[in-house]
Amino acid sequence: APAEFTIQLTDAGIITNASSEAKVENNTCTIDQPGVFTVTGEMKGGQIVVDVDKSVYPDGAVELVLSGMSLTNTDDSPIYVASAADEVVITAKSGTENTVSDGKDYVNADNDTGAIYSKDDIKFKGRGKLNVNGNSADGIVGKDDIKIYNGTLTVNAADNGIRANDSVTVGN
């Protein structure tokens, strides 16, 4: 089973118990190894980045278990997936409500915008609630495939709620 870690969002910064799998610098938590990361707390100005080297971890998945968290960033995409070999899974934990919001005027590292932005495959699941506020343009952006399985996903966006380059699949 993949290792389990925690990412705690606070107004004072981001705290993680991952020793080498994730690094925190300048209010950004960068995950660079596969694993399951439970995200809690509230924060403005923070960012979670997934950047896993596909040549080192060709089969590695990263799962973010959102467990009553709120992350707002007006200067960048609050959740940004730069690279993931297998896929990134975002799970809204049952019984929790989670919110991810971006700002009106910014560009991310891919010269684009999106509150949840992924350059690789991304999957949404879990029986909890996830609210995504795309204040600049689109709420959820995927450069590959976006898969949505269950849970309650609410997207408020200035433009498109969900935009994928390859496909959007909605399950249950």
N, C-alpha and C positions, 0 to 999 in steps of 0.2 A: 504493500500500500504506500502511496506517496506520503511524504512527511507533511505534518500539519503545523502551520505557523499562525501567528496573529499579527495584524496590523491595526494599531489603535490610532484613530484620528483625534487630535486635540487642537485647541486654538494655539497652544504653545508649540505644536509640531506633531510629527508622526513618530510613533514608537513601535518597533517590531522586535519580536523575540528571535527572528531569523538571524543566525550568526553570519552565514556567508551567502544565503540564498537571496537576500534582499538587502539593499543599502539605502540609507536615508541621508539625503544631502539637500540643503536649501528647500525644505518642505516638499521634496519629491522622494517617494519611495519607489526605487527601481528594483523590480524582481528580475533576476537574471538566471534563475534555475527553476526547474519544474517543482511543483508542490501545491498544496492546498493552503490558502491564506484566508483566515477569517477576519473580516474588516468590521470594526465597530467604531463608535464615537462620531463626533461632528467636527467639521473644520472648514474654514474659508481660506482659500489660497493654496491649498495643497494639491498634490497630483500623485496618482499611482500609474507607474509606467511598467509595462511588461516588455522586456527586451532579452529574449533567450536566444543564445547562439545555436542555430539549427545544426551546424556541423558538430557541435559538442554534445547536444541533446536532441538527436533526430526524432525521438518519439515522445519527448516530454511535453506534458500538458500542464497548464497553469490554471488553477481554479480559484476564483475569488468568491468566497462565501460572504455575502452581504448580510450582516446581522444587526439591523437597527442602526445603519450609518447614514450620514449626510455629508456630502462633499461638494463644495462650490468652488469654482475657480473661474475668475473673469478674464484671466490672462492666457489661458491654455486649456486644452481638453483635459478635464478632471481625471478621466480614465483613458489612457493612451497605450495602445498595443503597437509597438514598433516591430517586434519579431516574435513569433511563436511557432515552434516546429509542428506540433500536432494541432492544437487549437487552444483558445482561451475559453474557459467556461465561467460564466457569471451566474451564480446561484443566489436567489433571494430566499433566505432561510424562512421556513414556515413560521408564521406568527409575527414576522417583523415587517416594518415599513422602511424603505430605503430611498434616498433621493440623491441624484447626481445632476448638477446644474453648471452650465458654462456661462460666459458673458456675451455681451452684444457685439464686441469689436475686438478681435484678436485673430492671430493665425497660429496653428500648432507647428510642430516640426515637419509635418508633411505639407505645409503651406495651405492648410485647409482648416475647417472647423468641425466640431461635433462634440457633444458632451461625453459620449462614449465613442471612441474612435479606434478602429482596428485595421491594421494593414494586413492581417492574416485572418483565418477563420475564427469566428466567435459564435458561441452558443449561449443562450439564455435559458435558465431553468429554475426550479425551486418553487415552492408553494407560497412564498411570501409575496410582498408587494415591492415593485420597483418603479419609482417615478423618475423620468428623465426629462430635464428641461433644456432644450436646445434653443438658447436665446439669440444666437447669432444666425443660424440657418437650420441645419438638420440636427435631430436629436441623437440618433444612433447611426454611425457611418461605418461600413465595412468595405474594405477594398477587395475582399474575397467573398466568402459565403457568410450569411447571417442565418442562424437557426434559432427558432423560438419554440420551446416545448410546453411549458406550463407556467403557473403562477399568474400574477396580475401585473401586467406591464402597461404603464400609462406614460405616453410621450406627448409632451407639449413642445411644439417647435415653431419657429418663425417661418420655416420653409417645410421640408419633408420630415415626417416623423422618423422614418427608417429608410436609409439609402444604402444599397449594396451594389458593388460593381458586377458580381457574378450572379448571386441568387439570394432570395429571401425565402426561407421555409418556415411555415408556422404549423406546429404540431397540434397539441390538445387545445 
